[in-house]
Every structure is written in structure tokens, then in C-alpha cells.
């Protein structure tokens, strides 16, 4: 299989029928790989339709570059990719390319820079009034926000 089509198909299928019209994160989307090096997307729900526009729009979803998507194994190049309609409710892609590169991994990390404490205390109205000096030093959320009758 063409790895460019495989990567692009996975990207489109990731959020299901959000790549349809009308979009929905609660529905599925199916992809059929054809022998002529193209992929056709069809939503099982007959109330939805995959269109070249909806598939193209979803291809750009959450991406920093309009024609390049970087993966640990290489780069998906969509500069020559075509979107086509497959009546009555399907659309597809062809000509996606994948350029292999050196294996890379994105690492993210963190380090301790301080501490934060959250305390939850129930105070009666009279007791809450006596903590005013404390409020000058700490951020107090919800003081007197909810009182029982």
C-alpha cells in the first residue's frame, strides 16, 4: 500500500464522521482502499455525506502546515494530493506521498518549579469572618458563596 495514502487515511479516520457533512463525533467513517491507488470514504449513517470539501477541510484540522504533516518515520506530503467525489455519499483522496526520514521521537518533559496547596474547609459565617487576615496572604475561592438556610 502507498504509505502516503495510509497515513492520510488514518488522519482523516481519527475523528470519524467529523470529516462528513454534517459532521459528527458520534458517528463512524469507513475507508476503502482501491486497487488504483486511491481511498474512498463513506459514512455508514445515511444522514451524512463525505464530500471533497469535508475531507479536505479535515485534512487540515489541527495541522501547523497545509501540505506537510510530520510523523516519527517521516513526512506526509499533500502538495499533489487530489480530492474527488464518488456519488452518491462518498469522497476520496489520491496522490498522497510519504517521504521517509530518520526515525525521530518528540519528547516532552517537565520539572518542578514550585508548589501549590489546595485546602477545602467548611466554615460557619462567624468563623469565616475571623479569617480575614488570612485572606490577605492567600487567594480564597468561594468564600460565602454557598450558605445553608
Number of C-alpha atoms within 10 A of each C-alpha: 10 14 14 20 23 17 18 23 23 13 16 22 20 15 17 19 29 23 30 29 17 12 16 15 12 9 15 18 22 14 17 12 17 10 8 7 13 20 21 20 28 23 22 14 12 8 10 21 24 27 24 21 16 19 26 19 14 20 20 16 13 7 12 10 9 12 16 16 19 16 16 12 14 15 18 22 19 20 12 11 16 14 20 18 16 15 10 10 19 21 25 23 22 20 18 23 21 23 12 13 12 8 9 11 9 6 5 5 4 5 5 5 5 5 5 4 4 6 5 7 8 8 13 11 11 8 10 13 12 10 11 10 9 10 12 9 8 8 8 12 9 7 14 11 6 7 9 4 3
